[in-house]
């Protein structure tokens, strides 16, 4: 039976493909406070601004490709049962060929009804006011906004509990509730943290190995080592 590898990815792995990270050090995105463009209240106040924020991100996503970090995770499936849990809303893991990807914070290439959250549609073009579902209700980005519940968190926690190996890539470990997932691993589970500027130390968690490298370098190196064991 294959061992279970759970991979938690954050903005760092996508940034290496050329995608802008969600916000800069000042909490701004192209001059906007994130609460203006990533909250239910912001959408209620200025839906045009919010839709254009995501339209720009969607347009950019369609111009980039997976990097060596994304691709190496696909190779890991040769010997392991690999489950990716990503905080990213892009589809670069899927583009690379990963077979199991759970999106904690939603997906940029999907939209959903503002009334029925289960009515979700694939969407690759700009989303505008007046774009409605089959019942005439406005569509919104299929994104978990600040202040909203993270519906797949329990699923992610259950998957993490089953991990024989946990790999964390390109995340600050500061964004909750996603950062809490590391606490669900079984005692003694090896944890690998790949980030060029690690925000944690090897004293923070049992069996933690820090690889202070970029995703496109550190992930292929770790995958090669794991496949060689």
C-alpha angles and dihedrals in degrees: 000000000000119000117246116247116189116196121197112196132188140181094294095074092051093045089064089062089056100263115141114244115247096257140356129237091283093055091250131129113201089332097313127116105241091234089062093057106024107045136076088241092054091050091050092050100043115005093169091059093048094048092049090049090059094038089060092048092048092050090051093048090057090060100053136072137211115275132220091277093059092044095049091057088060090056089054088068089071091080106009140055097242124199117183119204109189134188087198123101095206125096098230094119090054092045089054090053106257108158102205117045126159116193109209095185101037135259130286094210092057133069131191141200117273088223105037110040090191092061099091126169134190109248130182103161133066116297115222140180105274094041101121141178125248090279095052098258121139116260122230134189113284090238132126103239127203109282094026126110119259098232097192096048095101091049090050092049092051091050091049091053088061095052119124088184128019121203120189117194133186101342130123092220085227099102112092142237088021092055090059092067092086087068091065098065118109118258111274096022111145111243123197121194117196117189132124090227105034114206094197135050132227088254092064097073137023115258092007120158117189119208106190095203139110117268093248090057105028099045096053090046093051093043091052090051093048093048089051095055 
